[in-house]
């Protein structure tokens, strides 16, 4: 089997954009690849955060990943900080990474604009740690959405530079393009993000979901219910296909297009389908959260497996570098 690596930041749980853009794809990959999925808590250090809440954030995210279908018997699930070789390899790779490439990273520019008071060196070197995450396990496949393509391309460049200089240690990772496109937040303008307060979380209670959908962005050209809608460009209609059957979605869109439904009707249908779809995940996550010792066992076992693979890679890296034995 080819090896797949992917990671997700612990923001205390994940939203529907994370689910359809990443997690759902991970679940499907478990029987096709040797999968390593990582809660990247070291990446999360680049943002301001409450240190007392970090452990809970990691465990909450892990509970939701397990509830979504990740199986510790079919994939390795672990926390990034439990495998210190990630940091060691990131430093080594930083010595072959062009500074100019880092300065051109779109996400660095966006995050710098969002938090101008917190433009730290870790934010700029973030893609190097991401490359280390992948190369540490000699992963040959990396699932990526549209917002991660640039980072993976840099990881591939770093891989080529290292191999060219020190020998063929790493396979060059290839992308697996995920089927879900970038899902915008309920404001209909920016990428869905918990930090931007525009997300619908997988763990949100039904009433919270209904309230968020009720306030979601709709077709600005539709001024009254009698006006025909434009489901192909409407934010609410774009989400319906994720939570309803193709037949239901077609009916909803036809109701919108013919003005049989107004925006309130579309939102109500979306909210109820969303509540129904997410209920099993929310319930299973609650069961995991009630037993934090089981979550820690999963992460501990995963880290132990990951470290065996990481140590093997680092032995090869140190030998290639000629480091002192």
Secondary structure, 3 states (H helix, E strand, C coil): CCEEEEEECCCCCCEHHHHHHHHHHHHHHCCCCEEEEEECCCHHHHCCCCHHHHHHHHHHHHHHHHHCCCCCCCEEEEEHHHCCHHHHHHHHHHCCCCHHHHHCCHHHHHHHHHCHHHCCHHHHHHHHHHHHHHHCCCCCEEEECCCCHHHHHHHHHHHHHHHHHHCCCCCCCEEEECCCCCCECCCCCCECCCCCCCCCECCCCHHHHHHHHHCCCCCCCCCCCCCCCCCCCCHHHHHHHHHCCHHHHHHHHHHHHCCCCCHHHHHHHHHHHHHHHHHHHHHHHHHHHCCHHHHHHHHHHHHHHHHHHHHHHHHHHHHHHCCCC
